[in-house]
Amino acid sequence: MSFFKIGERRRREQIAHALYVTIIDQSRLPGFYTRFGVPDTLDGRFDLIVLNAFLVMRRFKRVEARLADEARELSQALFDLMFDDMDQNLRELGAGDMSVGKKVKQMARAFYGRATAYEEGLDGDGLVDALIRNLFGTVEGALAPDHPIAMAHYMKLCDAALAAQADGDVMEGRVVFVAPESNDDT
């Protein structure tokens, strides 16, 4: 591998790290848990990270053609970093070494299933139903009907906001999400 390729890979990893930090910070905002009713559990937090990562990865699919290969590589680097972090977090939580790999594979399958459902929901109908099944799938007791509707609205606002951001900014790891608190017209 040439020095150019090593430097390129390192830069891609740095950008993926910046994006992941932004996704984690967004996913930790209290409004998701207090106002929108996302379960404040390991599952709820995982699902919210998946949702916000999906929105960024969806944005990568929309870059201009000359940036498409680089965007795919960045998206993959972000995915790899996210699941390396999930692996590390499971180990820190005390999951046995023998079971971590299996759990991470289940989480990756869950990611792909949710990403497909959210993609179809944003491009057509069914986003609220996808959110009820996934993001709110572990809610105990009755689910407030306005919570999945508010989250669907948040996703649509974020999707539009990310689409409006310059390709250059997105490719450099600079993305700006919509604050859940600004989602007042639901």
Secondary structure as the mmCIF struct_conf table of DSSP 4:
data_model
#
loop_
_struct_conf.conf_type_id
_struct_conf.id
_struct_conf.beg_label_comp_id
_struct_conf.beg_label_asym_id
_struct_conf.beg_label_seq_id
_struct_conf.end_label_comp_id
_struct_conf.end_label_asym_id
_struct_conf.end_label_seq_id
HELX_RH_AL_P HELX_RH_AL_P1 PHE A 3 SER A 27
TURN_TY1_P TURN_TY1_P1 ARG A 28 ARG A 28
HELX_RH_AL_P HELX_RH_AL_P2 PRO A 30 THR A 34
TURN_TY1_P TURN_TY1_P2 ARG A 35 ARG A 35
BEND BEND1 PHE A 36 PHE A 36
BEND BEND2 THR A 41 THR A 41
HELX_RH_AL_P HELX_RH_AL_P3 LEU A 42 PHE A 60
TURN_TY1_P TURN_TY1_P3 LYS A 61 ARG A 62
BEND BEND3 VAL A 63 VAL A 63
HELX_RH_3T_P HELX_RH_3T_P1 ALA A 65 LEU A 67
HELX_RH_AL_P HELX_RH_AL_P4 ALA A 68 GLU A 92
TURN_TY1_P TURN_TY1_P4 LEU A 93 GLY A 94
HELX_RH_AL_P HELX_RH_AL_P5 ASP A 97 ASP A 123
BEND BEND4 GLY A 124 ASP A 125
HELX_RH_AL_P HELX_RH_AL_P6 LEU A 127 ARG A 133
TURN_TY1_P TURN_TY1_P5 ASN A 134 THR A 138
BEND BEND5 GLY A 141 GLY A 141
HELX_LH_PP_P HELX_LH_PP_P1 ALA A 142 ALA A 144
TURN_TY1_P TURN_TY1_P6 PRO A 145 PRO A 145
HELX_RH_AL_P HELX_RH_AL_P7 ASP A 146 ALA A 164
BEND BEND6 GLN A 165 GLN A 165
HELX_RH_AL_P HELX_RH_AL_P8 ASP A 167 MET A 171
TURN_TY1_P TURN_TY1_P7 GLU A 172 GLY A 173
HELX_LH_PP_P HELX_LH_PP_P2 PHE A 177 ALA A 179
HELX_RH_3T_P HELX_RH_3T_P2 PRO A 180 SER A 182
TURN_TY1_P TURN_TY1_P8 ASP A 184 ASP A 185
#
